[in-house]
Amino acid sequence: MTAWQLADLLGIHEHQTDLEELPDLPVHVLLELARRLDIHPADLIDGANELFERPRQREVVDRRPPGADRDALTLITTLAHAEGPLTADALTLALLWPAPRLDTALDHARAHPNAGGALVLRHVPPDGYTAAPRLDVLRPDQADAIAGRKNLHPHIRGPIQPIEAEVLLRVWVDGGIDTTDAAQRQAVEDLAGAGMVTCGDIVDHLHDNVAYSLRMLPEPPPEGTGTTAALPQPN
């Protein structure tokens, strides 16, 4: 078979059968050329042996250094892929991790909000976890604009976010937040700007109206009495 006849069978020009032209040919042409010549396709191109020796399905190689940072990122990425919140038991099954390793990853993700990049770990009561966009990257007006929920009445505040609820609880119970948590710092600033929290040098306080609305203060005593009424019962 001449070079012209071979090129005609492959549907290419005769000059493309030159060895220097082979790397530019489509893969299906190279495979057909190797079949016509009864040789291995790797023999047609220098350095192709390694490519053809690779298995079709191979394990993903994680080149990140081992440790809590990698586990926290793996955890948050797993939650981002999930269709909904996952429990600790579901995570251990999905990741094939022992419980202590998962607990360490959860603790690291809580303590380091930047462990997941643009995503952060969120607790979904009672025992679920999910991944959500971080609250300490965009300003509130930027987040409102991108989500299409711009507040047309600035004097009326919308529902509090989960991290803000956590901050309110921390201020009530502990008198302050975890200052190493950037999301909590941003949340307490937003709450202070809305007049819901008063920040002190050492201890933060809930505004009386907020404390009362959360049933943390007793009802004021009736006029003419010196006793304090019982706490209001939940509806």
C-alpha positions in Angstrom: 0.0 0.0 0.0 1.4 3.4 -1.0 1.2 6.5 1.2 -1.4 7.9 -1.1 -3.5 4.8 -0.9 -3.2 4.8 2.9 -4.2 8.5 3.1 -7.1 7.9 0.9 -8.4 5.1 3.1 -8.1 7.4 6.2 -9.7 10.4 4.5 -6.7 12.6 4.9 -4.1 14.2 2.6 -1.0 12.2 1.7 1.4 14.6 3.4 -0.5 14.1 6.7 0.8 10.5 6.9 4.3 12.0 7.6 5.4 11.3 11.2 5.8 15.1 12.0 2.1 15.6 11.0 0.7 12.7 13.1 0.3 14.7 16.4 -2.1 17.0 14.7 -4.4 14.3 13.4 -7.8 13.5 15.1 -7.7 10.6 17.5 -10.0 8.5 15.4 -7.6 8.8 12.5 -4.6 7.8 14.5 -6.5 4.7 15.8 -7.5 3.8 12.3 -4.0 4.3 11.0 -2.6 2.0 13.7 -5.2 -0.6 12.8 -4.3 -0.4 9.1 -0.6 -0.7 9.9 -1.2 -3.4 12.5 0.8 -1.6 15.2 0.0 -0.2 18.7 -1.2 3.5 18.6 1.5 4.5 21.0 4.1 3.6 18.4 2.9 6.4 16.2 3.7 9.3 18.5 6.7 9.7 20.8 5.8 9.9 24.5 2.3 8.3 24.0 3.1 5.1 25.9 2.3 6.7 29.3 -1.0 8.0 28.0 -2.2 4.6 26.7 -1.0 2.8 29.8 -3.3 4.8 32.1 -6.3 2.9 33.3 -9.7 4.1 32.1 -10.9 4.6 35.7 -8.4 5.8 38.2 -8.6 7.1 41.7 -8.5 10.8 42.1 -5.2 11.9 43.6 -5.6 14.4 46.4 -2.3 16.4 46.4 -3.3 18.6 49.4 -1.2 18.0 52.5 -3.0 15.7 55.1 -4.5 17.3 58.1 -7.5 19.1 59.5 -7.5 21.8 56.8 -8.0 19.1 54.1 -10.6 17.2 56.0 -12.6 20.4 56.7 -12.5 21.3 53.0 -13.5 17.7 52.0 -16.4 17.9 54.5 -17.7 21.2 53.3 -17.4 20.1 49.7 -19.3 16.9 50.4 -22.1 19.0 52.0 -22.2 21.3 49.0 -22.8 18.3 46.7 -25.5 16.9 48.9 -29.1 17.6 48.0 -29.9 18.5 51.6 -28.5 18.6 55.1 -26.6 15.5 56.3 -26.3 14.1 59.8 -22.9 13.1 61.3 -23.8 9.4 60.8 -24.6 10.0 57.1 -21.3 11.9 56.7 -19.2 9.1 58.2 -20.8 6.6 55.8 -20.4 8.8 52.8 -16.7 9.7 53.5 -15.8 6.3 55.1 -14.3 8.2 58.0 -14.3 7.1 61.7 -16.4 9.2 64.0 -13.3 10.9 65.7 -12.0 12.1 62.3 -15.4 13.6 61.4 -15.6 15.3 64.8 -12.2 16.8 64.3 -13.2 18.0 60.8 -16.4 19.5 62.1 -14.6 21.3 64.9 -12.0 22.7 62.5 -14.6 23.9 60.1 -16.5 25.7 62.9 -13.3 27.4 64.2 -12.0 28.3 60.7 -14.8 29.9 58.5 -12.4 30.2 55.6 -11.6 26.4 55.5 -14.2 25.9 52.8 -13.3 28.9 50.6 -16.5 30.6 49.6 -18.6 28.2 51.6 -19.0 27.7 55.3 -20.3 25.0 57.6 -23.9 25.5 58.8 -25.7 23.6 61.5 -29.2 22.6 60.7 -31.2 21.7 63.8 -31.6 19.3 65.3 -28.6 17.2 64.1 -27.9 18.1 60.4 -25.1 20.0 58.6 -25.0 21.8 55.3 -22.7 24.2 53.4 -23.8 27.8 52.7 -22.2 30.9 51.3 -20.1 32.8 53.8 -21.7 35.9 55.4 -18.4 37.8 56.0 -17.4 38.4 52.4 -20.3 40.5 50.9 -21.7 43.6 52.6 -25.4 43.3 53.5 -26.4 45.6 50.6 -24.3 43.5 48.2 -25.9 40.3 49.4 -29.4 41.9 49.1 -28.7 43.1 45.6 -27.5 39.8 44.3 -30.3 37.9 45.9 -32.9 40.3 44.7 -34.2 41.1 48.1 -33.3 44.7 48.5 -35.0 46.2 51.6 -37.1 49.1 50.3 -37.8 50.1 53.9 -34.5 50.4 55.8 -36.3 51.1 59.1 -37.9 47.7 58.9 -35.5 44.9 59.4 -36.1 41.5 57.8 -35.8 38.1 59.5 -32.6 37.3 61.3 -30.1 34.9 59.7 -29.0 31.7 61.4 -25.6 33.1 62.3 -27.4 36.1 63.9 -29.6 33.8 65.9 -26.4 32.1 67.2 -24.9 35.4 68.1 -28.0 36.5 70.0 -27.9 33.3 72.0 -24.1 33.7 72.7 -24.6 37.3 73.9 -27.5 36.2 76.1 -25.7 33.2 77.6 -22.0 34.1 77.5 -22.1 37.9 77.3 -20.3 37.9 74.0 -19.2 36.1 70.8 -16.2 34.1 69.7 -14.0 37.0 68.5 -12.0 34.6 66.3 -15.0 33.8 64.2 -15.3 36.4 61.4 -18.9 35.5 60.6 -19.9 36.1 64.2 -18.0 39.4 64.3 -19.9 40.5 61.1 -23.2 39.4 62.5 -22.8 41.2 65.8 -21.9 44.4 63.9 -25.1 44.1 61.8 -27.2 43.4 65.0 -25.6 46.4 66.7 -26.3 48.6 63.7 -30.0 47.5 63.9 -30.1 48.4 67.6 -30.6 44.8 68.7 -27.3 44.4 70.5 -25.2 46.8 72.6 -21.5 46.1 72.3 -19.4 46.8 75.4 -15.7 46.7 76.0 -15.9 43.3 77.8 -19.6 42.2 77.8 -22.2 42.6 75.1 -25.9 43.1 76.0 -29.2 42.5 74.2 -31.5 45.4 73.9 -34.3 45.2 76.3 -36.9 45.0 73.6 -35.0 42.1 72.0 -34.6 40.3 75.3 -38.3 40.7 76.1 -39.3 39.5 72.6 -37.2 36.4 73.1 -38.9 35.8 76.5 -35.7 36.4 78.3 -37.2 39.1 80.6 -40.3 38.9 82.8 -43.4 40.9 82.1 -43.4 44.3 83.8 -45.3 44.1 87.2 -48.9 45.4 87.1 -49.3 49.0 88.2 -49.8 49.3 92.0 -48.1 46.1 92.8 -44.6 45.3 93.9 -44.4 41.8 92.6 -43.1 40.6 89.3 -45.4 38.6 87.0 -44.4 35.2 85.8 -42.6 34.7 82.5 -45.1 34.7 79.6 -45.8 31.2 78.4 -45.1 30.3 74.8 -48.2 30.1 72.6 
